Amino acid sequence: MSATSNLIDDAPLTTFHKKLTFFASGGPFIDGYALSIIGIAFITMTPGLELSTGEIGLIGAASLIGIFFGGGIFGWLTDKIGRHKMYIADLIALALFSLLNGLATEVWQVVLCRFLLGMAIGADYPIATSLLAEFLPRKVRGRLLGATFVVWAVGAAAAFAVGYLLRDMGPDAWRFMVASPAIFAVVTLLCRLGTPESPRWLLSRGRQDEARAVIKKVYGEQYDICDISSDAEAGAKKASFTDIFKGQLWKRTLFVSIFWTAQVIPLFAVYTFAPDLLASFGLTGDANLYGGSFLISMLFVIGGVPGLWLVEKIGRRKLLLGSFGVIAVALAIPAFIPDVQAGPLFLALAIFAIASGASSFLEVVYPNELFPTEIRATAVGFGTAISRVGSAASTYLMPVAILSFGAAGSLLIGAVISLVGLVATFLLAPETANKTLSELTSDKKPAFPAERTKEGSSL
């Protein structure tokens, strides 16, 4: 093989890639499941622990605050000590804190367990996606990275289904619900055992022999480190957390932070309090509350199907712009309908779910493509952390928003936030489809609209 063959970027899709995608999907599945199951658990937890409105909001936000710290800290740590070690350790933490959550007897214990669970969830975003991105061929990188995050919605849907099945287990039903993520964490842990370290990361740390061994094991004896594209040069690279704010990278960091936050604020508010939101529409009874929540979750999954096709067909930028536009319009319309009824409100939520599902996976595609190997996990972790500031605030305030502004007013707030995401995407979003990681992370190749304009190119 020649030194320009770009083994990882241009290699054909193999069984190894598919398995690695499946293993990486375990984290987002648990994320969606664990963050959504709490909404169902509140039905029996609230009377069982005599929760106030403030305590409900705090418990709902605790895991998101944990994700803030987990993503920020462990993304940086993943770049320092490697993807593989963290790939396994965070699943052990997920299982442990889920089980402890089910044993909690006081509100503060529930809050603490949800916070620690969130830290483990936040850690998995930069760990699993950076490892996967560094192995995937460029022609399917967006689709397979995105597929791991579409599984987030599958986990959320599973949570509502499990919650419905466990609802009749008495006043302690919530304990079984909040402990149940441990089952999926153990299964995912067993699947991930034996996953190799990223050869790109190994080369970025100057560990050529180990990188060569991984390449030959995964791709065959005919391949060597010279077949990896140039973004992972054979030599240790010094990097620090602040590198994501230096040079042209600060624009990428700003873009990722804004669009990711604008996506997750309405997303987590809806998932965490789906039954409460549907009740504010005027829907009552188990069939409407559980069934409606499950349906909304499945619409996120359904939206992901065309999204995963469009991400390679029309590119990341157009897909993100279109989805933000559709969401902003859909969530705003009910606010302008006098005495709006449950039908239009539910329709707006359904359109939001489909459009969000079609593009929310870009949260793990864009940051993994825009930053070099030595700070890739740091950037993903930072994006995860910043986005959770907004989502934690929205989750904490969601019960208050429903009471203060009603269903239509709450959806209108989501529309305004989506409009902010649309503007930021228009001004800052690059197109990264079908480009090698070395092309995207080279200082010599500008990727942003403003940068291309300076060179005489159009947006």
Buried (B, 14 or more C-beta within 10 A) or exposed (E): EEEEBBBBBBBEBEEBBEEBBBBBBBBBBBBBBBBBBBBBBBBBBBEBBEBEEEBBBBBBBBBBBBBBBBBBBBBBBBBBBBBBEBBBBBBEBBBBBBBBBBEBEEBEBBBBBBBBBBBBBBBBBBBBBBBBBBBBBBBBBBBBBBBBBBBBBBBBBBBBBBBBEBBEEEEEBBBBBBBBBBBBBBBBBEBBEEBBBBBBBBBBBEBBEBBBBBBBEBBEEEBBBBBBBBBBBBEEBEBEBEBBEEEEBEBBBBBBBBBBBBBBBBBBBBBBBBBBBBBBBEBEEEEBBBBBBBBBBBBBBBBBEBBBEBBBEBBBBBBBBBBBBBBBBBBBBBBEEEEBEBEBBBEBBBBBBBBBBBBBBBBBBBBBBBBBBBBBBBBBBBBBBBBBBBBBBBBBBBBEBBEEBBBBEBBBBBBEBBBBBBBBBBBBBBBBBEBBBBBBBBEEEBBBBEBBEEEEEEE
